[in-house]
Amino acid sequence: MITEVCYTAQTTVDAKYKLLIDYKLSNQNDKKAMGIMLRRAKSILRTSSFTALYDKGYHTGQ
């Protein structure tokens, strides 16, 4: 059995009902993680009509 300690967790949560929609755990830098999580949310929710809120630590300048 292999056990890894992950230092970053990304989550997507429904604002109205506070339900967890998606999550991702990794040992990678999360600087570009927001784009991945937004694409996953679009796929899960089957829409691109939503508002995403996140802190400036995700900013890559692109």
N, C-alpha and C positions, 0 to 999 in steps of 0.2 A: 504494500500500500504506500502510495506517495502522498505526502501532505505538503502543500504549499501555502505560505502566508502571503495573502494578497494585500497590497497597500492602497488599492483604489477600488471604489465601488461607485458605479453609475446607476441611477434609478430614474424611472419615469413614473410620475404619480398623477392621478386624476385630481384636479383642483377642487371639483365640486364634492366628490364623495371621499376623497383622500385614500383612494384605493391604488395599490401598486399595480402598474401596468406592465413594467419590464424592469430588468436589472442586468447588470454585467459586472463581473468581478475580474480583475486582471492585475498583473504585475508590471504593467506598462505605464508610461507617463500618460496622464489623462488630458494633456493639452489639446489634442484633436478629438477627444472622445464625444464632444457634443454633436458633431456632425453625424457620427455613427448612430448615436442614440436618437437623433431626430429622424433619420431614415428608418430606424427600427420602429419608432412610434407611428410614423406614417403608414407603415406596412400593417402594424397591429390594429390601429384605429381605422384603417382604410380611408383616410382623409389627409389632406394637407392643410386643412383649415383649423388651426389651433394656435395658441400663443405659448411660446417657450420662454421660461425664465431660468436664468443661470448666472453665476457670478463671473467676474471678469478674468478669473484664472483660466478660463477656457479660450480666451481670445488668442488667435494666432495671426491676426493681421490680414487674413484672406477673406 
